[in-house]
């Protein structure tokens, strides 16, 4: 059996090169708590003085709420998108001369602790602008390694987006799973993101645990090492009810403490890597 909450893998979850920036995608079944965890980890990273950008391809507002951004129009506007030249695979792309870094600086919202937040867009009665924004968002994500920020990405629940390349920017995929059969089955499917050449590291976060062996259960059921474990936390439910980030509502709650430990593990890995 795989031991739960293992030390970080000897493989490197950081971007290659001098900047040593994290590239993390959060995935999982709906209701597992991935948006809350992603936003809290981003806030913790930014509170330590690190530059962070959050990319939200989930049309639900969970990540913005967990960051403390009440409302956001931080999508890619029509002015930043142009039709791709004939022969290119994508139908649209970022406007000529607009780099990923410039697009993030120009169109992302800035939330508490200086976290930048960019989403691929929301429908406002018409699908066409959303489709243009979606292509531009994918263009930004494809070149994200050329930007100076740590990147935390929140993908929609399920397997569709992750297996269609939306997590392609990530060097580390964290699968958030509850110790419940449906959540663990979804996590087991998502574990396949770690297969193949140039695949990212994939690990699990056991969330909403109730028993001492729940993290081991998640690890055994998914085949993934568990890098963090957070118990059922009434403070999380209270924060969600109030519409505020858990890190602001209860900064010493078990969930926030678990993510502080995860962040320390990641920083230890950075320091130990050549």
C-alpha positions as CSV (number, residue, x, y, z in Angstrom):
1,X,0.0,0.0,0.0
2,X,1.2,3.5,-0.8
3,X,1.9,5.5,2.4
4,X,-0.2,8.6,2.7
5,X,1.2,12.1,2.9
6,X,4.5,11.1,1.4
7,X,7.3,13.6,1.0
8,X,7.4,15.4,-2.3
9,X,8.7,13.3,-5.1
10,X,12.3,13.5,-6.2
11,X,11.0,14.8,-9.5
12,X,10.9,18.5,-9.8
13,X,7.4,20.2,-9.7
14,X,9.0,23.6,-10.5
15,X,9.6,25.2,-13.9
16,X,13.0,24.6,-15.2
17,X,15.4,27.6,-15.3
18,X,16.4,30.4,-13.0
19,X,13.0,31.7,-12.0
20,X,11.9,28.4,-10.3
21,X,8.2,29.1,-10.6
22,X,5.5,26.6,-9.6
23,X,3.1,25.5,-12.4
24,X,0.2,23.7,-10.7
25,X,-3.2,22.6,-12.0
26,X,-5.9,21.5,-9.6
27,X,-8.5,18.9,-10.8
28,X,-11.0,16.7,-9.2
29,X,-14.7,15.7,-8.9
30,X,-17.2,18.4,-8.3
31,X,-17.7,19.2,-4.6
32,X,-14.3,17.8,-3.6
33,X,-13.1,21.3,-2.7
34,X,-10.5,21.9,-5.3
35,X,-11.3,25.6,-5.9
36,X,-11.1,26.4,-2.2
37,X,-7.8,24.6,-1.9
38,X,-6.4,26.2,-5.1
39,X,-7.3,29.7,-4.0
40,X,-6.0,29.2,-0.5
41,X,-2.6,27.8,-1.7
42,X,-2.3,30.8,-4.0
43,X,-3.0,33.2,-1.2
44,X,-0.5,31.6,1.1
45,X,2.1,31.7,-1.7
46,X,1.4,35.4,-2.4
47,X,1.3,36.3,1.3
48,X,4.9,35.2,1.5
49,X,5.9,37.8,-1.1
50,X,5.8,35.5,-4.1
51,X,4.2,36.7,-7.5
52,X,1.2,34.5,-8.3
53,X,-1.3,34.3,-11.1
54,X,-4.4,32.2,-10.9
55,X,-5.9,30.9,-14.1
56,X,-9.6,29.9,-13.9
57,X,-11.0,27.8,-16.7
58,X,-13.9,26.7,-14.5
59,X,-17.1,28.7,-15.4
60,X,-18.3,28.5,-11.7
61,X,-17.1,31.3,-9.4
62,X,-15.4,29.1,-6.8
63,X,-11.8,30.2,-7.3
64,X,-12.6,33.9,-7.3
65,X,-14.5,33.5,-4.0
66,X,-11.7,31.6,-2.4
67,X,-9.3,34.3,-3.4
68,X,-11.5,37.1,-2.0
69,X,-12.5,38.5,-5.4
70,X,-16.3,39.1,-5.0
71,X,-17.0,39.7,-8.7
72,X,-14.7,39.6,-11.7
73,X,-14.8,40.4,-15.4
74,X,-11.2,39.3,-15.7
75,X,-11.7,37.5,-19.0
76,X,-10.0,38.1,-22.4
77,X,-11.9,41.0,-24.1
78,X,-12.7,40.9,-27.8
79,X,-10.1,43.6,-28.6
80,X,-7.3,41.2,-27.5
81,X,-8.4,38.5,-29.9
82,X,-7.9,38.1,-33.7
83,X,-8.7,35.5,-36.3
84,X,-5.8,33.1,-36.8
85,X,-4.2,33.0,-40.2
86,X,-5.5,30.4,-42.6
87,X,-3.8,27.0,-42.0
88,X,-3.4,27.4,-38.3
89,X,-5.2,24.8,-36.2
90,X,-6.8,27.3,-33.9
91,X,-9.6,29.6,-35.2
92,X,-8.6,32.6,-33.0
93,X,-5.5,33.7,-31.2
94,X,-4.2,36.6,-29.1
95,X,-3.8,39.8,-31.1
96,X,-0.5,40.2,-32.9
97,X,2.2,41.6,-30.6
98,X,0.3,40.7,-27.4
99,X,2.3,38.3,-25.3
100,X,1.0,36.1,-22.5
101,X,2.7,38.2,-19.9
102,X,1.3,41.4,-21.4
103,X,-2.2,40.0,-21.6
104,X,-2.1,38.9,-17.9
105,X,-0.8,42.3,-16.8
106,X,-3.5,44.1,-18.8
107,X,-6.6,42.0,-18.3
108,X,-6.1,40.1,-15.0
109,X,-7.8,41.4,-11.8
110,X,-5.6,41.8,-8.7
111,X,-7.0,40.4,-5.5
112,X,-5.8,40.2,-1.9
113,X,-2.1,39.7,-1.3
114,X,-1.5,40.8,-4.9
115,X,-2.7,37.6,-6.5
116,X,-3.6,38.1,-10.2
117,X,-6.7,36.4,-11.4
118,X,-7.6,35.6,-15.0
119,X,-10.5,33.6,-16.3
120,X,-11.3,32.5,-19.8
121,X,-14.6,34.4,-19.8
122,X,-18.2,34.2,-19.0
123,X,-21.2,34.1,-21.3
124,X,-23.2,37.3,-21.5
125,X,-26.0,36.2,-23.8
126,X,-23.8,35.3,-26.7
127,X,-21.5,32.3,-27.2
128,X,-19.3,33.7,-29.9
129,X,-17.3,36.2,-27.7
130,X,-16.8,33.4,-25.2
131,X,-15.4,31.1,-27.9
132,X,-12.9,33.8,-28.9
133,X,-11.9,34.4,-25.3
134,X,-11.5,30.6,-24.9
135,X,-9.0,30.4,-27.8
136,X,-7.1,33.4,-26.5
137,X,-7.0,31.9,-23.0
138,X,-5.5,28.7,-24.4
139,X,-2.9,30.8,-26.2
140,X,-1.9,32.4,-22.9
141,X,-1.7,29.1,-21.1
142,X,0.4,27.6,-23.8
143,X,3.1,30.3,-23.3
144,X,2.8,30.6,-19.5
145,X,6.3,29.4,-18.9
146,X,7.5,32.7,-20.4
147,X,5.9,34.7,-17.6
148,X,7.4,35.6,-14.2
149,X,4.6,34.3,-11.9
150,X,3.9,31.1,-10.0
151,X,0.8,29.7,-11.8
152,X,-2.1,28.1,-10.0
153,X,-4.8,26.8,-12.4
154,X,-8.3,25.6,-11.4
155,X,-10.0,23.3,-14.0
156,X,-13.7,22.4,-14.1
157,X,-14.8,19.3,-12.3
158,X,-14.4,16.0,-14.1
159,X,-12.0,14.7,-16.7
160,X,-13.0,16.5,-20.0
161,X,-10.8,19.6,-19.8
162,X,-7.8,17.9,-18.2
163,X,-7.6,15.3,-20.9
164,X,-8.1,17.9,-23.7
165,X,-4.9,19.7,-22.7
166,X,-6.2,22.4,-20.5
167,X,-3.7,21.3,-17.8
168,X,-0.8,21.2,-20.3
169,X,0.9,24.2,-18.6
170,X,1.3,22.3,-15.3
171,X,4.5,20.6,-14.1
172,X,2.4,19.3,-11.2
173,X,-1.3,18.2,-11.2
174,X,-2.9,18.0,-7.8
175,X,-6.0,15.8,-7.7
176,X,-8.3,16.8,-4.9
177,X,-10.3,13.8,-3.6
178,X,-12.7,13.0,-0.8
179,X,-12.5,9.6,0.8
180,X,-15.8,8.6,-1.0
181,X,-16.0,6.1,-3.8
182,X,-17.3,8.4,-6.5
183,X,-14.6,11.0,-5.7
184,X,-11.8,8.5,-5.6
185,X,-13.0,6.8,-8.8
186,X,-12.8,10.2,-10.6
187,X,-9.3,10.8,-9.0
188,X,-8.1,7.4,-10.3
189,X,-9.1,8.3,-13.8
190,X,-7.4,11.7,-13.5
191,X,-4.2,9.9,-12.3
192,X,-3.7,8.9,-15.9
193,X,-2.6,12.5,-16.6
194,X,0.8,11.4,-15.3
195,X,1.2,8.7,-18.0
196,X,3.3,9.2,-21.1
197,X,6.3,11.1,-22.2
198,X,6.7,14.6,-20.7
199,X,3.7,14.0,-18.5
200,X,3.4,16.2,-15.3
201,X,3.8,14.9,-11.8
202,X,0.4,13.9,-10.4
203,X,-0.4,13.6,-6.7
204,X,-3.5,13.7,-4.5
205,X,-4.8,15.9,-1.8
206,X,-7.2,14.0,0.6
207,X,-9.8,16.5,1.6
208,X,-12.7,16.3,4.0
209,X,-11.2,13.3,5.8
210,X,-12.9,11.9,8.9
211,X,-10.8,8.9,10.0
212,X,-7.1,8.5,10.6
213,X,-6.7,6.1,7.7
214,X,-8.7,8.2,5.1
215,X,-5.6,9.5,3.5
216,X,-4.3,6.0,3.1
217,X,-7.6,5.0,1.6
218,X,-7.4,7.8,-1.0
219,X,-3.8,6.8,-1.8
220,X,-4.7,3.1,-2.1
221,X,-7.8,3.7,-4.2
222,X,-6.2,6.2,-6.7
223,X,-2.6,4.8,-6.9
224,X,-1.4,8.3,-6.1
225,X,0.8,9.6,-3.3
226,X,-1.1,11.9,-1.0
227,X,0.9,15.2,-0.5
228,X,-1.6,16.8,1.9
229,X,-4.6,15.8,4.0
230,X,-7.3,18.1,5.4
231,X,-10.1,17.0,7.7
232,X,-13.7,17.9,7.5
233,X,-13.5,21.5,8.6
234,X,-16.6,23.4,9.9
235,X,-14.7,26.7,9.3
236,X,-14.6,25.9,5.5
237,X,-18.4,25.5,5.5
238,X,-18.8,28.7,7.4
239,X,-16.5,30.6,5.0
240,X,-18.5,29.3,2.0
241,X,-21.8,30.3,3.6
242,X,-20.4,33.8,4.2
243,X,-18.8,34.0,0.7
244,X,-15.4,34.8,2.1
245,X,-12.0,33.0,1.8
246,X,-11.2,30.5,4.4
247,X,-7.7,32.0,4.8
248,X,-9.4,35.3,6.0
249,X,-12.2,33.7,8.0
250,X,-10.1,31.2,9.9
251,X,-6.4,31.4,9.1
252,X,-5.5,28.8,11.7
253,X,-8.1,26.3,10.6
254,X,-7.0,22.7,9.9
255,X,-7.5,23.2,6.1
256,X,-5.2,26.3,6.0
257,X,-2.7,24.5,8.2
258,X,-2.6,21.5,5.9
259,X,-1.9,23.8,2.9
260,X,0.8,25.6,4.8
261,X,2.5,22.2,5.3
262,X,2.0,21.4,1.6
263,X,3.6,24.8,0.6
264,X,6.6,24.1,2.9
265,X,7.1,20.7,1.3
266,X,7.1,22.3,-2.2
267,X,9.6,25.0,-1.0
268,X,11.8,22.2,0.5
269,X,11.7,20.5,-2.9
270,X,12.8,23.7,-4.6
271,X,15.7,24.1,-2.2
272,X,16.8,20.5,-2.6
273,X,16.6,20.5,-6.5
274,X,19.8,21.2,-8.4
